Amino acid sequence: MGNSIQLKQLVPQKFCLECSVCCRFSQPDTIWAPFFAASEISSLVENDILPPLVFTGHPGDSQNTGAQRINLVEINGYYICPCFNISDQKCKIYPQRPFE
């Protein structure tokens, strides 16, 4: 997967998995939605981990400026990151999660 950086998890996993805040939002256009650098998006798309359409601007989009937020998905009146698995409260792309 090229030159990826391994990020250390600062909050112990036990606490992360008990939390009900991260990756869940009350508004679809929140500034708190995960933000991906252009290089992170390229790596995820090129390695078939995520399709380009999950980002606010995608290849071919005239508004595509490189770094982008991910498009949130509505579930029961709230919005989640499409990489968040609500059944086990884990990130589907955790090893490749954005630096932000």
C-alpha positions in Angstrom: 0.0 0.0 0.0 2.8 2.4 -0.7 4.2 4.7 1.9 1.6 4.6 4.6 2.1 5.9 8.1 0.9 3.9 11.1 -0.8 6.2 13.6 -0.7 5.3 17.3 -4.1 5.1 18.9 -4.0 7.6 21.8 -7.3 6.7 23.4 -7.4 3.0 24.6 -9.6 0.8 22.4 -11.8 -0.1 25.3 -12.9 3.5 25.7 -13.2 4.1 21.9 -15.6 1.2 21.5 -17.8 2.3 24.4 -18.1 5.8 23.0 -21.2 6.9 21.1 -20.0 10.1 19.7 -17.3 9.7 17.0 -18.4 9.1 13.5 -22.0 10.0 14.3 -23.5 13.4 13.7 -26.8 15.3 14.0 -26.3 17.2 10.7 -25.3 16.0 7.2 -23.0 18.9 6.5 -21.1 19.1 9.8 -17.6 20.4 9.9 -16.8 17.4 12.2 -17.2 14.8 9.5 -14.0 13.0 8.7 -11.7 15.1 6.5 -9.3 13.3 4.1 -6.1 14.7 2.6 -5.8 14.3 -1.2 -3.1 11.6 -0.7 -5.3 9.7 1.7 -8.1 9.7 -0.8 -5.9 8.6 -3.6 -4.5 5.7 -1.6 -8.0 4.6 -0.6 -9.5 4.8 -4.1 -6.4 3.4 -5.9 -6.4 0.4 -3.5 -10.2 -0.2 -4.0 -10.8 0.4 -0.3 -13.4 3.2 -0.9 -15.1 4.4 -4.1 -14.4 8.0 -5.0 -18.1 8.9 -4.8 -18.0 8.8 -0.9 -16.1 12.0 -0.9 -17.7 15.5 -1.2 -15.7 16.1 -4.4 -14.7 13.2 -6.5 -12.5 12.7 -9.6 -14.2 14.5 -12.4 -16.1 16.9 -10.1 -15.4 20.5 -11.0 -15.3 21.4 -7.3 -12.6 18.8 -6.5 -9.8 20.6 -4.8 -7.9 17.6 -3.3 -8.6 17.4 0.4 -12.3 16.6 1.1 -14.8 15.6 3.7 -16.5 12.2 3.4 -20.3 12.2 2.5 -22.2 11.1 5.6 -25.0 8.5 5.4 -28.4 9.0 7.1 -29.4 6.3 9.5 -32.6 6.7 11.7 -32.4 10.5 11.7 -28.7 10.9 12.3 -25.7 10.8 10.1 -22.7 8.4 10.2 -19.5 8.1 8.4 -19.9 5.4 5.7 -16.7 3.8 7.1 -18.3 3.3 10.5 -19.8 -0.1 11.2 -22.7 0.5 13.6 -23.1 -3.1 14.6 -19.6 -3.4 16.2 -18.9 0.4 16.5 -15.6 0.0 14.6 -14.1 1.8 11.7 -14.0 -0.3 8.5 -10.9 1.5 7.3 -9.2 1.9 10.7 -5.6 1.0 9.5 -6.1 3.6 6.7 -8.1 6.2 8.6 -7.5 9.8 7.9 -4.8 11.6 9.9 -7.4 14.2 11.1 
